[in-house]
């Protein structure tokens, strides 16, 4: 009986520590990120060349509570394909996850966007819903959310700018 008591006590101590570290994820990354759209290309009739227009990729993250954050992300990529989404993401261990519940959009319905945080960057992963047919549900035809990346060192206050797409 004594061994069981110690294991239960240890479990009670470990759970609050894990929860506290999860909630600090949003505090660590909340803000505004903007970077040149390094993946933006356009077809000049013969080949793809960097975009003429100075498009910028953008991410805004705002803490709503200890487990939820509002986000808005946009990226201009190959042939001007736009990737983008905004919504409410929920903490899941060391990531933020968003699930699209818009049943009027069969391409995105049920799709998941995972926002990953490393020591120096924020990256994205899309998991397609049932109707996506191999295309990234959050991007135009030639875009991929997995190519989008923001450096943590570029974080600014949330109200520093807007996420605009072409």
C-alpha positions in Angstrom: 0.0 0.0 0.0 2.8 2.4 0.8 4.3 2.1 -2.7 0.9 2.9 -4.3 0.6 6.0 -2.2 4.0 7.3 -3.4 3.2 6.7 -7.0 -0.1 8.6 -6.8 1.6 11.5 -5.0 4.3 11.6 -7.7 1.6 11.7 -10.4 -0.2 14.6 -8.7 3.1 16.6 -8.6 4.0 15.8 -12.2 0.7 16.8 -13.8 0.7 20.5 -12.7 4.3 20.9 -13.9 3.5 19.6 -17.4 0.4 21.9 -17.6 2.4 24.9 -16.5 5.0 24.3 -19.2 2.3 23.9 -21.9 0.7 27.2 -21.1 3.9 29.1 -21.4 4.1 28.0 -25.0 1.6 30.7 -26.1 3.3 33.3 -24.0 6.6 32.5 -25.6 5.4 32.8 -29.2 2.4 35.3 -29.1 3.0 38.3 -31.4 3.4 39.4 -35.0 5.9 37.9 -37.4 6.6 39.1 -40.9 9.2 38.1 -43.5 9.8 38.5 -47.2 7.8 35.9 -49.1 10.9 33.9 -50.0 8.9 31.2 -51.8 7.0 33.6 -54.0 7.6 32.9 -57.7 5.8 33.8 -60.9 6.1 32.2 -64.4 7.7 34.6 -66.9 6.7 32.5 -70.0 9.7 30.3 -69.8 10.5 29.6 -66.2 9.6 30.5 -62.6 11.3 33.7 -61.3 11.1 35.4 -58.0 8.0 37.6 -57.6 8.3 41.2 -58.7 6.0 42.4 -56.0 7.5 42.6 -52.5 5.0 40.2 -50.9 5.4 39.3 -47.2 4.5 36.2 -45.3 2.8 36.9 -42.0 1.8 35.3 -38.8 -0.2 36.8 -35.9 -0.7 34.9 -32.7 -2.7 36.2 -29.7 -3.2 34.4 -26.4 -6.9 34.0 -25.6 -6.5 31.9 -22.4 -4.0 29.4 -21.0 -4.8 26.8 -23.7 -6.1 28.7 -26.7 -4.7 31.2 -29.1 -6.1 33.2 -32.1 -3.9 32.9 -35.2 -3.8 34.3 -38.7 -1.1 33.1 -41.1 -0.6 33.9 -44.8 2.2 33.0 -47.3 2.6 33.8 -51.0 4.3 30.9 -52.8 4.9 29.3 -56.2 3.0 31.0 -59.1 1.4 33.3 -56.5 -0.4 30.5 -54.7 -1.6 31.7 -51.4 -1.6 29.7 -48.2 -3.6 31.0 -45.3 -5.9 30.4 -42.4 -7.1 32.1 -39.3 -8.9 30.6 -36.3 -8.5 29.4 -32.8 -5.8 26.9 -32.0 -5.6 24.8 -28.9 -2.4 23.6 -27.1 -1.6 20.0 -27.6 1.7 19.3 -25.7 4.3 21.4 -27.5 2.2 22.4 -30.5 -0.9 24.4 -31.3 -3.5 22.6 -33.3 -6.4 23.9 -35.3 -9.2 21.8 -36.8 -11.4 23.2 -39.6 -15.1 22.8 -38.8 -16.4 24.7 -41.9 -18.7 22.1 -43.4 -19.4 24.5 -46.4 -15.8 24.0 -47.6 -15.4 20.3 -48.4 -11.6 20.8 -49.2 -10.8 22.1 -45.7 -13.5 20.4 -43.6 -11.9 18.2 -41.0 -8.4 19.3 -42.0 -5.9 20.0 -39.2 -3.2 22.7 -39.1 -0.4 22.0 -36.6 1.7 24.9 -35.5 5.1 23.6 -34.2 7.6 25.5 -32.2 11.3 24.7 -32.0 14.0 26.6 -30.1 14.3 29.2 -32.9 11.3 28.9 -35.3 7.6 28.3 -35.9 6.7 25.9 -38.6 3.5 24.3 -39.9 2.1 21.0 -40.9 -1.3 20.4 -42.7 -3.2 17.1 -42.3 -5.8 16.9 -45.0 -9.4 16.2 -44.4 -11.3 13.5 -46.3 -11.9 15.5 -49.5 -8.5 17.2 -50.0 -7.2 14.8 -52.7 -3.6 15.3 -52.0 -3.6 19.1 -52.0 -2.8 21.2 -49.0 -6.2 22.2 -47.7 -5.0 25.6 -46.5 -3.2 26.6 -49.8 -3.7 27.3 -53.4 -2.8 24.6 -56.0 1.0 24.9 -55.7 1.5 25.9 -52.1 2.3 24.0 -49.0 2.0 25.1 -45.4 5.0 22.9 -44.6 7.2 25.4 -46.5 6.2 28.3 -44.2 8.6 29.3 -41.4 8.9 32.2 -39.1 12.0 32.9 -36.9 11.2 33.5 -33.2 13.8 36.3 -33.2 11.6 38.3 -35.6 8.7 38.4 -33.1 7.1 41.8 -32.7 4.1 43.0 -30.6 0.7 41.6 -31.9 -0.5 45.0 -33.1 2.6 45.8 -35.1 1.1 44.9 -38.5 -1.6 43.1 -40.5 -1.6 39.8 -42.4 -2.6 40.7 -45.9 -2.7 38.4 -48.9 -2.7 39.5 -52.6 
